[in-house]
Structure formats: structure tokens, C-alpha cells
Amino acid sequence: MKLYGLKTCDTCRKALKSLPDADFKDVRTEGVPADIMAQAYAQFPDKLLNTRSTTWRGLGEEDRAKPPLELLAEHPSLMKRPLIEAEGQLHLGWTKDVQAALGVT
């Protein structure tokens, strides 16, 4: 299981604490493999880009108009977090549904 997120993100820390065996990947330093990002965008097209983040608010209109995958490659902290890869499945966020799907109680 791999957990993609930010080490400074409280939600990512909660997820990691509940999933101690997960391999944590900091998206700022390690990034997300292009194939995983493409799969995540295909599965979560409207949710993957966090348009409520501080990073998003700091972008100009020209940057905001870029294709989402290009924007996420340039600014990995724009990704909604965490992105969890488990047994070939992707999960986004740390909601009750994601926790149930991963067997976390």
C-alpha cells in the first residue's frame, strides 16, 4: 500500500497513523508516478485538483487554465490528499468510505 500526500498535512498524518504499514510518499519531494496520476485523474476527474487550497488561490488565471495533470505536475500540493494505492485500487481523501474500504475501524 502506498500513501501519497504531504508530511505536513494533518489528514495525511491521520491516515498514516491508521495505516502504519503504508509506504508514505511525499508528493513535494518524490512526486506521484505519471501512470498513477493519470489513473487517479480518470477515476476522480472533479475531485483530484484541490481548488480550495492556498496554492490554488495563489495561482494566476493563466496557470488555473492549464490542463489539470500538467498543473498537478508543476504544483503537487494542489492534489487532494491523501491518494492511497492499495491492491490495485485508488482511494482519494480520508473519509469514512475510504476507511471502510481499507478495513480501518
C-alpha positions in Angstrom: 0.0 0.0 0.0 1.3 3.5 -0.9 0.0 6.7 0.6 0.8 9.9 -1.5 0.5 13.1 0.5 2.3 15.8 2.3 4.2 15.2 5.5 2.8 18.5 6.9 -0.9 17.6 6.1 -2.9 16.7 9.1 -5.3 14.5 7.1 -2.3 12.6 5.7 -0.9 12.1 9.2 -4.2 10.7 10.5 -4.3 8.3 7.5 -0.7 7.2 8.1 -1.3 6.7 11.8 -4.2 4.4 10.9 -2.2 2.6 8.2 1.2 2.1 9.8 2.3 -0.4 7.1 1.7 2.1 4.3 4.7 3.3 2.3 4.4 7.1 2.6 5.4 9.2 -0.5 5.7 12.9 0.0 4.4 14.4 -3.3 6.6 17.5 -3.0 9.9 15.6 -2.8 9.0 12.3 -4.5 6.1 13.1 -6.7 3.4 10.7 -7.9 4.2 8.4 -10.8 2.6 9.7 -14.1 0.7 6.5 -14.6 -0.8 6.6 -11.1 -1.7 10.3 -11.5 -3.4 9.6 -14.8 -5.3 6.7 -13.3 -6.3 8.9 -10.4 -7.5 11.7 -12.7 -9.5 9.2 -14.8 -11.2 7.9 -11.6 -11.6 11.2 -9.8 -11.7 13.9 -12.5 -13.6 16.5 -10.5 -12.0 15.8 -7.1 -8.3 15.3 -7.7 -7.5 19.0 -8.0 -8.0 20.9 -4.7 -9.3 24.3 -5.7 -9.8 25.3 -2.1 -6.1 25.2 -1.3 -3.8 28.1 -0.5 -1.7 27.1 -3.5 -4.7 27.3 -5.8 -5.6 30.8 -4.5 -2.1 31.9 -5.2 -2.2 30.9 -8.9 -3.0 33.4 -11.7 -5.7 32.8 -14.2 -3.2 31.6 -16.8 -2.0 28.8 -14.5 -5.5 27.9 -13.5 -6.4 27.4 -17.1 -3.7 24.7 -17.6 -4.8 21.1 -18.0 -5.2 19.5 -14.5 -2.5 16.9 -14.9 0.0 19.5 -16.1 -0.9 21.7 -13.2 -0.5 18.9 -10.7 2.9 18.0 -12.1 4.0 21.6 -11.6 2.3 22.1 -8.2 2.0 18.6 -6.5 0.5 20.3 -3.4 -2.7 21.0 -5.4 -3.6 17.3 -5.2 -6.4 16.4 -2.9 -4.9 14.3 -0.2 -4.2 11.6 0.6 -4.2 9.5 -2.5 -3.9 5.8 -1.4 -3.0 3.0 -3.7 -4.0 -0.4 -2.3 -4.2 -3.7 -4.1 -4.6 -2.0 -7.5 -7.3 0.3 -6.3 -7.0 4.0 -5.7 -8.7 5.9 -2.9 -8.9 9.7 -2.5 -9.2 11.5 0.8 -9.7 10.1 4.3 -13.4 9.8 4.5 -15.4 7.1 6.4 -16.0 5.4 3.0 -12.3 5.2 2.3 -11.5 4.0 5.8 -14.2 1.3 5.4 -12.9 0.2 2.0 -9.4 -0.2 3.6 -10.7 -2.0 6.6 -9.8 0.7 9.1 -12.2 0.9 12.1 
